[in-house]
Amino acid sequence: MNITLNGNTKTCDNISSVAELLSDLTLNPETVVIELNTKIIPQDEYNEQKLNDADRVEIIRFVGGG
């Protein structure tokens, strides 16, 4: 399956959910916001939210600063 991740094509073998994608990318789910096909996905739905071929995923990361 191929998805568009932050504007780039990514092949997702053995990845079927948003949570699995974050794990594969070694990202902490508590520090990101996921937009899937222009819809914000609540963090408590990451495990249930399935990915499909040609989905568009945007990952926004929180960055601290001052």
C-alpha positions as CSV (number, residue, x, y, z in Angstrom):
1,M,0.0,0.0,0.0
2,N,1.2,3.5,-0.8
3,I,0.2,6.7,1.1
4,T,1.2,10.3,0.8
5,L,2.9,11.3,4.0
6,N,3.6,15.0,4.4
7,G,3.7,15.4,0.6
8,N,5.9,12.4,-0.1
9,T,5.0,8.9,-1.2
10,K,5.5,6.2,1.4
11,T,5.2,2.5,1.0
12,C,3.5,1.0,4.1
13,D,4.0,-2.8,4.1
14,N,2.6,-4.4,7.3
15,I,1.2,-1.0,8.5
16,S,-2.6,-0.9,8.7
17,S,-3.4,1.8,11.3
18,V,-2.3,5.3,12.3
19,A,-0.8,3.9,15.5
20,E,1.3,1.5,13.5
21,L,2.5,4.2,11.2
22,L,3.6,6.3,14.2
23,S,5.4,3.4,15.7
24,D,7.2,2.7,12.4
25,L,8.3,6.3,12.3
26,T,9.3,6.2,16.0
27,L,7.1,9.1,16.8
28,N,5.4,9.6,20.2
29,P,1.6,9.8,19.6
30,E,1.3,12.3,22.4
31,T,3.5,14.9,20.6
32,V,1.8,14.9,17.1
33,V,-1.5,15.7,15.5
34,I,-2.6,13.5,12.6
35,E,-4.6,14.8,9.6
36,L,-6.0,12.0,7.5
37,N,-7.5,13.0,4.2
38,T,-8.1,16.5,5.6
39,K,-9.7,15.3,8.8
40,I,-8.0,15.6,12.2
41,I,-7.9,12.2,13.9
42,P,-8.4,12.3,17.7
43,Q,-5.5,10.7,19.5
44,D,-7.7,8.0,21.2
45,E,-8.6,6.8,17.7
46,Y,-5.1,6.2,16.4
47,N,-5.3,2.4,17.1
48,E,-8.7,2.0,15.3
49,Q,-8.1,4.4,12.4
50,K,-7.2,2.2,9.4
51,L,-5.0,3.4,6.6
52,N,-6.0,2.7,3.0
53,D,-4.1,2.8,-0.3
54,A,-3.7,6.4,-1.6
55,D,-4.6,8.0,1.8
56,R,-3.1,11.4,2.4
57,V,-1.5,11.8,5.9
58,E,-0.1,14.9,7.4
59,I,1.8,14.7,10.7
60,I,2.2,17.9,12.6
61,R,4.8,17.8,15.5
62,F,4.8,20.0,18.5
63,V,8.1,21.8,19.0
64,G,8.9,23.7,22.2
65,G,10.8,26.9,22.1
66,G,11.1,30.2,23.7
